[in-house]
Amino acid sequence: MYLNHIENSVIQGILLTENMADNLPQLQELEQMAKPSVWKGYLEDMVPFFANFAVRVCIAVLIYFVGKKIVTWLRKLLCRTLDRSGADEGVKQFLDSGAKIILYFILAIAVIHQLGVETTSVVALLGSAGLTLGLALQGSLSNFAGGVLILLFKPFKVGDYIIEDTHGNEGKVSEIMIFYTKLLTADNRMVVIPNGVLANSSLTNVTQQDKRRLDVFVGISYEADIRKAKELLTELLSKEEAVLKEEEMAVFVDALDESSVRLGCRLWVAMEDYWNVKWRLNEQIKEIFDANQIEIPYHQLTVNMKS
């Protein structure tokens, strides 16, 4: 028993000695690293690296702020050049949006290069990423193409009032961007519509022309004097200053409805006067018909009670 214990101890000692012999180079390296002089050397080597990196960061920050000022100046210069050339407001907004993206991309590449990153690898990475994103974002590319088509064919411009027929959106065009067009509604809401939708659907440009036809309808009783009602309407239209006298004006019987004879008035007004004239005529028609005992019928419900 005692001899077995001694034999095991000898074997363990031999194995420990062999392991130490195998790991001797690593142990010596750790011993060298543990020496204070070695750590001091590492620190001395790191100080120039961090100092150089700090200088790069400071220069990169300077490049960013100076570049940002240059980007702003170039965008203003582009807008002034387009103003002098008489370019449409939508064209100016579209080109300004594109120039902003391109200039800030160049600025970002310059900052990355100053930090010591290889720009060739970054550009290659962005190229492959752009191809992947292009396949994933086909809708955005369609919107970009739609924006180009809008600027080329000009179905509308900034300031026009349009109605998008597919989804029923309508409003005044406030801005034409690279991917989207912004509409300001009559109740001051901002509607953002993708350019691809506007380029691939029908729309109505309400304010493209300088004048607009106005149709006003009113129903009178079957017992009322139709000739007198038409004379009153004709006189009313002739006194309206906003009516374009050089255009055709008509008063006519439009339909024989179930409970009334519907009279129509057709006239032309300037685009900016359309709604004011429409509202004013509706009010004045009611007043002159009341003054001349011409009844405007309305739906009534008669209930007979039987006991």
GUGUVO-877164 format. One line per field, with one value per residue (C-alpha): residue number from 1; residue in one letter; x, y, z. Coordinates in steps of 0.05 Angstrom, whole numbers. Each point is the difference from the previous one (the first is absolute). Layout:
BEGIN
n: (NUM,...)
res: (a,...)
px: (X,...)
py: (Y,...)
pz: (Z,...)
//
This chain:
BEGIN
n: (1,2,3,4,5,6,7,8,9,10,11,12,13,14,15,16,17,18,19,20,21,22,23,24,25,26,27,28,29,30,31,32,33,34,35,36,37,38,39,40,41,42,43,44,45,46,47,48,49,50,51,52,53,54,55,56,57,58,59,60,61,62,63,64,65,66,67,68,69,70,71,72,73,74,75,76,77,78,79,80,81,82,83,84,85,86,87,88,89,90,91,92,93,94,95,96,97,98,99,100,101,102,103,104,105,106,107,108,109,110,111,112,113,114,115,116,117,118,119,120,121,122,123,124,125,126,127,128,129,130,131,132,133,134,135,136,137,138,139,140,141,142,143,144,145,146,147,148,149,150,151,152,153,154,155,156,157,158,159,160,161,162,163,164,165,166,167,168,169,170,171,172,173,174,175,176,177,178,179,180,181,182,183,184,185,186,187,188,189,190,191,192,193,194,195,196,197,198,199,200,201,202,203,204,205,206,207,208,209,210,211,212,213,214,215,216,217,218,219,220,221,222,223,224,225,226,227,228,229,230,231,232,233,234,235,236,237,238,239,240,241,242,243,244,245,246,247,248,249,250,251,252,253,254,255,256,257,258,259,260,261,262,263,264,265,266,267,268,269,270,271,272,273,274,275,276,277,278,279,280,281,282,283,284,285,286,287,288,289,290,291,292,293,294,295,296,297,298,299,300,301,302,303,304,305,306,307)
res: (m,y,l,n,h,i,e,n,s,v,i,q,g,i,l,l,t,e,n,m,a,d,n,l,p,q,l,q,e,l,e,q,m,a,k,p,s,v,w,k,g,y,l,e,d,m,v,p,f,f,a,n,f,a,v,r,v,c,i,a,v,l,i,y,f,v,g,k,k,i,v,t,w,l,r,k,l,l,c,r,t,l,d,r,s,g,a,d,e,g,v,k,q,f,l,d,s,g,a,k,i,i,l,y,f,i,l,a,i,a,v,i,h,q,l,g,v,e,t,t,s,v,v,a,l,l,g,s,a,g,l,t,l,g,l,a,l,q,g,s,l,s,n,f,a,g,g,v,l,i,l,l,f,k,p,f,k,v,g,d,y,i,i,e,d,t,h,g,n,e,g,k,v,s,e,i,m,i,f,y,t,k,l,l,t,a,d,n,r,m,v,v,i,p,n,g,v,l,a,n,s,s,l,t,n,v,t,q,q,d,k,r,r,l,d,v,f,v,g,i,s,y,e,a,d,i,r,k,a,k,e,l,l,t,e,l,l,s,k,e,e,a,v,l,k,e,e,e,m,a,v,f,v,d,a,l,d,e,s,s,v,r,l,g,c,r,l,w,v,a,m,e,d,y,w,n,v,k,w,r,l,n,e,q,i,k,e,i,f,d,a,n,q,i,e,i,p,y,h,q,l,t,v,n,m,k,s)
px: (0,54,41,-60,-7,74,-7,-59,37,60,-45,-35,67,24,-64,5,73,-18,-58,46,51,-52,-28,67,0,-69,20,61,-41,-49,58,29,-68,-7,63,-12,47,-42,-65,36,21,-71,-25,54,-21,-74,9,21,-58,-52,31,-2,-72,-21,29,-38,-65,10,15,-61,-45,28,-12,-72,-18,37,-30,-69,9,24,-60,-47,35,-1,-75,-14,42,-39,-67,23,24,-67,-37,38,-14,-75,-6,-65,-6,-10,64,38,-25,14,72,14,-21,44,60,-8,5,60,39,-11,22,65,10,-11,52,50,-11,8,64,29,-13,45,-53,14,-51,6,-25,-55,-22,1,-40,-50,-5,-18,-47,-31,-15,-32,-40,-20,-31,-34,-23,-30,-57,47,34,-69,-14,65,-16,-70,31,43,-62,-39,56,7,-74,-25,-71,1,47,9,-61,-50,-61,-5,-46,31,-55,23,-3,-38,56,-3,33,48,69,50,63,25,56,42,-46,-63,-46,-32,-71,-31,-74,-54,-3,76,20,63,-9,63,-10,54,20,-10,-74,-8,39,-40,-71,-48,-6,-38,37,-54,40,43,-45,-13,-76,-52,-72,-49,-66,-53,-65,-64,-68,-67,-71,-40,-52,53,7,61,8,1,50,46,-6,19,61,22,-5,39,57,4,11,55,66,43,-34,42,-46,40,-17,-67,-51,-64,-62,-38,-47,48,-49,-71,9,-51,-18,32,21,75,28,73,46,65,53,75,42,74,31,12,-72,-34,-20,-18,-46,-32,-16,-24,-47,-32,-16,-27,-43,-35,-12,-29,-45,-27,-12,-39,-41,35,-2,61,-29,29,-16,-57,-31,-74,-26,-75,-24,-61,-39)
py: (0,48,-19,15,70,14,-25,46,60,-14,-5,67,33,-25,25,69,6,-18,51,55,-17,4,67,30,50,26,6,39,47,12,13,51,35,3,41,75,19,-38,35,66,-15,-17,65,39,-31,15,73,21,-42,34,68,-11,-25,60,46,-38,6,76,9,-44,43,63,-30,-16,70,35,-48,12,75,-14,-46,55,52,-45,-14,75,12,-54,32,69,-28,-34,64,40,-53,4,-73,-25,-3,-75,-9,41,-41,-66,19,29,-65,-41,47,-4,-76,-1,54,-30,-68,31,34,-66,-34,56,-6,-76,5,49,-49,-50,-45,-23,36,-50,-56,45,19,-73,-19,55,-22,-71,25,48,-57,-40,60,15,-68,7,72,-4,44,56,-5,3,63,31,-16,29,65,5,-11,53,51,-19,-1,50,-25,48,49,31,42,-40,-31,-73,-59,-70,-43,-69,14,66,42,74,65,54,-25,29,-39,-51,-42,-58,-55,36,59,40,26,52,-13,54,-14,9,-74,-24,-61,-36,-41,-44,26,-70,4,68,-20,-65,23,51,67,65,66,49,64,-11,46,73,-6,-52,-14,5,-38,19,-39,16,-35,37,-24,-27,54,56,44,-29,60,49,-43,-3,76,12,-47,33,69,-24,-28,63,41,-45,37,-63,-34,1,36,-22,-72,-34,5,-42,-11,-65,-54,-56,-54,-15,-34,-35,61,59,30,7,63,7,60,-7,55,10,33,10,-59,38,25,-68,-17,72,8,-68,14,71,-23,-54,51,52,-51,-18,74,20,-62,15,73,-21,-57,-55,-62,-43,-68,-46,-70,-4,-57,2,-45,-14,-24,-46,-13)
pz: (0,19,-62,-45,30,-13,-71,-15,29,-45,-62,16,9,-68,-35,34,-23,-72,-1,26,-53,-55,24,16,-59,20,72,-19,-43,57,46,-48,-7,75,6,10,-57,-50,20,-3,-71,-20,30,-35,-66,12,17,-72,-28,43,-12,-75,4,41,-53,-54,39,9,-74,-17,44,-33,-69,19,24,-57,-50,27,-11,-71,-14,23,-43,-62,10,4,-62,-37,20,-21,-67,-11,19,-51,-53,15,21,28,76,-2,-41,51,58,-36,-19,68,33,-46,9,76,0,-47,36,69,-28,-25,68,37,-45,15,75,-2,-41,50,57,-36,-31,-71,-43,-57,43,27,-70,-21,61,-13,-73,19,54,-49,-48,56,23,-71,-7,68,-11,-69,23,18,-68,-32,41,-24,-72,11,26,-63,-44,38,-12,-74,-20,53,13,59,33,69,16,-42,33,-21,13,0,-27,24,75,-1,29,-18,19,-21,-21,50,-16,-52,30,-27,24,24,-15,56,-5,47,8,7,76,6,3,-33,-46,-24,-64,-33,-68,-29,17,-32,-62,-11,16,-28,34,-10,-2,22,-4,-62,-42,17,-3,21,-17,58,0,52,7,37,3,-4,10,-58,15,-6,-62,-37,-47,58,38,-61,-10,73,-6,-65,32,61,-43,-42,63,27,-12,5,-59,-63,-49,-62,14,-12,56,3,43,-16,26,18,23,23,67,43,42,-37,-66,2,-32,-18,-8,-40,1,-2,54,15,36,64,3,-8,71,21,-60,11,73,-15,-56,43,53,-49,-37,65,16,-68,-3,69,-19,-63,31,-39,42,9,19,52,24,50,39,15,55,6,68,0,63)
//
